[in-house]
């Protein structure tokens, strides 16, 4: 009989990759649990229509929806955590989420929970790592009622992972680095492909009772990781560790040269101060056919995926951090419902004989390595200001130069809505005294592209900000629309999935 498998966090970094693998298996019935089904790829929605998988919108804090998601499930993946979460009480939320999920699984008759946490000992763990350890303990607390297989991984090496993007950006941008003493901390990294292999194997693994499985490749420190990465990239880099770089200073240093925002950088650095090494040999004993690839091979594979625009998921795809998730206030509905309170800059551009496909492709190519077609230095200055004020900044870039999906990052914007050949709506995630959106609406029947900047001000400061920026908007937004149309002439139609 086919096993019924539920994947939570299906729009997150690990969840997206796991579902891509599991939906190919004929012996499994896959159900995806997400907060917003619009963030799933178009191909996934097509498979739902074909009856090849199910999609359920649910939340671990909504018992009713959680019960529906877990109905008739045999194995449930728990891929939820609050790295860089919005609130200071993330530990309490993580605990409650895990308790709700475990209890709902027991009530629904689920046989096995598979959880991915982090390596480390409780005595030396950072707040975020400690929370992930506590999550594993909560999920495992009722062994007499439900089995839990708890994987523990350290630094995950893969295209789009937060840790790898930090290392790659530092190596790419800095020939000489003054580094904090935590670069000598020992860890055991693991390739994302190996993480997915372990998770997949756990579905049918013949295991009795609960099991903690530490996974990783050979031990190395962060200095060695950066040196090995530089070697794979064909670069020579010099690292000079000094004792004066505090975690707080290190966080500001990271946000200037890497895509991660301040809160996430702080959480990552706090975790890097403690050793994250394997504390058991259960991976080898219970999953002997999986041989984790060496670090340099994992780096090469990640770089190849980036260069070929084959990045399936990124750290900023989905989590509770403001830089990762779309909120109800970012939605297209909120823009429409707030019509009376939103300030707008509306500009219309004639598209001439340019085809709709090419124009839409031009719109969807904005950001990342392509830039913003005009006044890129002004966009970069705005990005630096945003990073220094704790925002996501411009160097977050985008997952792929060739395609977009709802929830994708585009520099300091997020894709809030996308309709092929018609509309792209970007929700701003930079630090602002209000909420902002940038909309492109192609009205082919009128031969026009309508470009609209929407702004919902927060109090008097928001209105002062909007009107003080109007002179810059007149220059930047007018040139942006013109360049999009000009660029469309030479661009190939975009392919999205």
C-alpha positions, 0 to 999 in steps of 0.5 A: 500500500502507498504511504501517505506523507505530509510535508510541513514547511513545503515552501521553505528551503528544505521543504521545497527540495524534499517535495521535488524529490518525493513527488516523483515516487509512485509508492507515496501519496504526498500532501503539502501543508502550507500557510499560503498555497500561492507560494507554491510553483505552478508545476505543483498546482498542476500536479494537484489538478492531476491528482498527483498530490494534495495541498492543504493550507494550515497552521500549527497554531490552528488546531482545526486546520492542523487536524484536516492536514494530518487526516489519514497521514502515516508519516509527517515531516516537521520542517518548521522553525523560527530562525530570525523570527519576528518576535522575541518570544520565538522560543515559546512559539516554537514550543507551542507549535511543536506541542500542537503538531505532536498532539495533532499527529497522535490524535490523527493516528500518524505513525512517524514524525521526521524532524530536522533540527541542528547539531549541538549540545544544550550546555553550549547552544545558542538561543535559536539552536537551543530552541531547535533542540527543545523542539526535538525533545517535545516531538519525541516526548510521547514515544509510547504513542508516536515515533519520532526520527530526529535528524540533527545537521550543522551547516548546510551547504547548498545553493541558496542556504543562508550559511553558504551564501554568507561564505560565498559572498565573503569569499567573492568580495573580500580578498583579505578578511579580518575575522573574529575568533569564531572562525576556529570553531569546529563544525561538520557541514553537510550538503543539502542533497545529503540532508534530503537523502536522509529525510527521504530514507527515513520514510521507509527505514526499519527503525523501532522507537525514537531515534536521534541521527546526527548527520554531517561530513568531516569535521573542519573549522569555519576558516577551513570552510572559507579557504576550501570555498575560495579554492573551489572558486579559483580565488586566493583569500587571506584570513586574519583572525582577531580577538576584538570582533564581538558578535555584535560587530561581526553581525554588522560586518556580515550584513554589509557584505552578505545578503542576510539581514541583521537579525538573522546574521546575529542569530547565525553568529550566536550559533557559530560560537559553539561547536556543532559536531556529531555526537552519535554514529546513528547515520552510519548504523541506520543509513549505511547506504548514504555516504555524505559528499566531501565539503569541496564537492558540495561547494562545487555543486552549489556554485554550479546550480547558481551559475546555471540558474537552477536554485530550487530554494533559498533561505529567504523563501519562507519563514517567520522573519520579515525578510522571508515571508509575505504577510497579509499586509503585503497581499494584493487584496490589502492594496485594493482594500486600502485604496482610500489611504494609499498614496500612489505614483502612477505612470503609463508607458506606450509599449508600441509593437513590443509583444506582451511576452517580451514585455512581461519578461523584461518586467520579470528580469528586474533586480539581482544581477540585472539591476534596475536598468537605470540609476543603479547607484541610487538603488545601491545607496538605498540598499546600503541605507536599508542594511545599516538600519536593520533591513534586508538591503539590495544584495539579497538579489534573487533566486534565479535570473530566469524565473519568478514565483510568488514569495521570491525575493527580488532585492529588497522586494518580495513577489506578492502577485504574478500573473503571466503576461499581465501583472507583477506586484512587488511588496517592499521589505525595506525599512519604511514608515509604512507599507509600499508596493511596486506594480506593473500592469500590462494592458496589451489591449490599450498598448500600455504598461501601467507602472504604479508605486503604492504607499500606505503611510504610517502616521505623519512620518510616513507622509513626510517620507512620501512627499520628500521622495517625490522628486527622486520618484519623478526621475527614477520611476519615469526612467525605470518604465522607459528602460523596461520597454526598451529592454523588452525589445532584445529579451527572450520570453521568460520561462517560469515554473 
